[in-house]
Amino acid sequence: MQTATIEQINATDLAALWRSNPDLSVIDVRTPAEFESVHARGAQLRPLHDLNPEDFTRQNQPVYILCKSGVRATQAAEKLLESGMKRAIVVEGGTDAWIAAGLPIERTGRNVLPLDRQMRLVAGTMIFAGSLLALLVNPAFVWIPLFMGCGLVFSAVTGICPMSNVIARMPWNRGSSCGCGN
């Protein structure tokens, strides 16, 4: 039995393919607020934390997947392939590569920090605050940076980041006009 593998395409090649076949299924799996901030023109929002593989009933048609840089798109592709899809194609470099190539984009909302930067901001703040509290208030506060450090190691080893999943559901990441089920 042959298993499906994640394919990749660069942004320029996808744009050329999309021009010749405007019915391609191109999805963006970032948060609604990230999507509103900037996205490839014509891409459909399908946030990773809400992605339902059953929404893609045309399993004989490929799905092209964008995120900020490729990490969440790869996770989405894995999810789709595990559900039985035949072809899930990740756009190399994601929306960052799309913008760098000068391809058409839309900006429809306010600017928000990308999810990975929000996660680093929260983790760094908690590590800094916990360390400072442990030094100045009570040594028991050392558990805060230890917990955060363990969480970061877990995320790096497994590719799963519970903190990012929580942050993705925060009100500022929902977007102003999202009809994506949040």
C-alpha positions as CSV (number, residue, x, y, z in Angstrom):
1,M,0.0,0.0,0.0
2,Q,1.4,3.4,-1.0
3,T,1.2,6.2,1.5
4,A,0.7,9.8,0.5
5,T,3.5,12.2,1.2
6,I,3.5,15.9,1.7
7,E,4.4,17.7,-1.5
8,Q,5.9,21.2,-1.7
9,I,5.6,23.9,-4.3
10,N,7.2,27.4,-4.3
11,A,5.1,30.5,-4.3
12,T,5.9,31.5,-7.9
13,D,5.0,28.1,-9.3
14,L,1.7,28.1,-7.4
15,A,0.8,31.6,-8.6
16,A,1.4,30.5,-12.3
17,L,-0.5,27.3,-11.7
18,W,-3.3,29.2,-10.0
19,R,-3.5,31.7,-12.9
20,S,-4.0,28.9,-15.4
21,N,-6.5,27.0,-13.1
22,P,-8.4,29.5,-10.9
23,D,-10.5,26.7,-9.3
24,L,-7.5,25.4,-7.3
25,S,-8.1,24.8,-3.6
26,V,-5.7,27.2,-1.8
27,I,-6.1,27.5,1.9
28,D,-4.4,29.6,4.6
29,V,-4.2,27.9,8.0
30,R,-3.1,30.9,10.1
31,T,-5.3,32.6,12.7
32,P,-8.2,34.8,11.4
33,A,-6.4,38.0,12.6
34,E,-3.1,37.0,10.8
35,F,-5.2,36.3,7.7
36,E,-6.9,39.6,7.8
37,S,-3.6,41.4,8.3
38,V,-2.2,40.0,5.0
39,H,-2.9,37.0,2.8
40,A,-2.5,35.7,-0.7
41,R,-5.3,37.1,-2.8
42,G,-7.9,34.4,-3.3
43,A,-6.8,32.1,-0.5
44,Q,-9.5,30.7,1.8
45,L,-9.1,30.9,5.5
46,R,-9.1,27.6,7.3
47,P,-7.4,28.1,10.7
48,L,-5.3,25.1,11.7
49,H,-6.9,24.8,15.1
50,D,-10.3,24.5,13.4
51,L,-9.3,22.6,10.3
52,N,-11.8,19.8,9.5
53,P,-10.4,17.4,6.9
54,E,-14.0,16.3,6.0
55,D,-14.5,19.8,4.5
56,F,-12.3,18.6,1.6
57,T,-14.5,16.1,-0.1
58,R,-12.7,16.3,-3.5
59,Q,-10.0,13.9,-2.4
60,N,-8.8,13.5,-6.0
61,Q,-8.1,17.3,-6.1
62,P,-4.9,18.6,-4.5
63,V,-5.1,21.2,-1.7
64,Y,-2.4,23.9,-1.6
65,I,-1.7,25.1,1.9
66,L,-0.2,28.4,3.2
67,C,0.7,29.6,6.6
68,K,3.2,32.2,7.7
69,S,6.4,30.2,6.9
70,G,5.4,26.6,6.4
71,V,5.3,25.0,9.9
72,R,1.5,25.1,10.4
73,A,0.9,24.3,6.7
74,T,2.9,21.1,7.2
75,Q,0.8,20.2,10.2
76,A,-2.3,20.8,8.2
77,A,-1.0,18.7,5.4
78,E,-0.3,15.8,7.8
79,K,-3.8,16.1,9.2
80,L,-5.4,16.1,5.7
81,L,-3.3,13.1,4.5
82,E,-4.1,11.1,7.6
83,S,-7.8,11.6,6.8
84,G,-7.4,10.0,3.5
85,M,-6.7,12.9,1.1
86,K,-4.4,12.0,-1.8
87,R,-2.6,15.3,-2.2
88,A,-1.8,18.0,0.3
89,I,0.8,20.5,-1.0
90,V,2.6,22.9,1.2
91,V,3.7,26.3,-0.2
92,E,7.4,26.6,0.6
93,G,8.1,29.6,2.8
94,G,4.3,30.3,3.2
95,T,2.9,33.8,3.0
96,D,6.3,35.3,3.7
97,A,7.6,33.8,0.5
98,W,4.4,34.8,-1.4
99,I,4.9,38.4,-0.3
100,A,8.7,38.3,-1.0
101,A,8.0,37.1,-4.5
102,G,5.8,40.2,-5.1
103,L,2.6,38.1,-5.7
104,P,-0.9,39.6,-5.2
105,I,-2.0,40.0,-1.6
106,E,-4.9,41.4,0.3
107,R,-4.8,43.4,3.5
108,T,-8.2,43.6,5.2
109,G,-7.6,44.1,8.9
110,R,-5.3,45.4,11.5
111,N,-1.7,44.2,11.9
112,V,-1.2,41.5,14.5
113,L,2.0,39.7,15.6
114,P,2.3,36.3,13.9
115,L,1.4,33.4,16.2
116,D,5.0,32.2,16.6
117,R,6.1,35.6,17.8
118,Q,3.1,35.9,20.2
119,M,4.1,32.5,21.7
120,R,7.7,33.6,22.1
121,L,6.6,36.8,23.7
122,V,4.4,35.0,26.3
123,A,7.0,32.4,27.0
124,G,9.8,34.9,27.4
125,T,7.7,37.2,29.6
126,M,6.8,34.3,31.9
127,I,10.4,33.0,32.1
128,F,11.7,36.5,32.8
129,A,9.0,37.3,35.4
130,G,9.3,34.0,37.1
131,S,13.1,34.3,37.3
132,L,12.8,37.8,38.6
133,L,10.2,36.8,41.2
134,A,12.4,33.9,42.3
135,L,15.4,36.2,42.8
136,L,13.6,39.0,44.5
137,V,10.4,37.6,46.2
138,N,10.5,33.9,46.9
139,P,12.6,31.1,45.5
140,A,9.5,29.0,44.9
141,F,8.7,31.2,41.8
142,V,11.5,29.3,40.1
143,W,8.8,26.8,39.1
144,I,7.4,29.3,36.5
145,P,10.5,29.4,34.3
146,L,11.1,25.6,34.8
147,F,7.5,24.9,33.7
148,M,7.9,27.2,30.6
149,G,11.3,25.6,29.8
150,C,9.8,22.1,29.9
151,G,6.9,23.3,27.7
152,L,9.3,24.7,25.1
153,V,11.3,21.4,25.1
154,F,8.1,19.4,24.7
155,S,7.0,21.6,21.8
156,A,10.4,21.3,20.1
157,V,10.5,17.5,20.4
158,T,6.9,16.7,19.5
159,G,5.9,19.6,17.2
160,I,2.9,20.2,19.4
161,C,2.5,23.5,21.2
162,P,-0.4,23.7,23.6
163,M,0.4,27.3,24.4
164,S,0.2,28.3,20.7
165,N,-3.2,26.5,20.5
166,V,-4.5,28.6,23.4
167,I,-3.1,31.8,22.0
168,A,-4.6,31.1,18.6
169,R,-8.1,31.1,20.3
170,M,-7.6,34.5,22.1
171,P,-9.9,37.3,21.1
172,W,-7.2,39.4,19.3
173,N,-6.5,36.4,17.0
174,R,-10.1,35.9,15.9
175,G,-10.2,38.7,13.4
176,S,-13.0,41.3,13.0
177,S,-15.1,39.7,10.4
178,C,-14.2,36.0,10.5
179,G,-17.0,33.6,9.6
180,C,-14.7,30.6,10.3
181,G,-16.5,29.1,13.2
182,N,-14.5,30.7,16.1
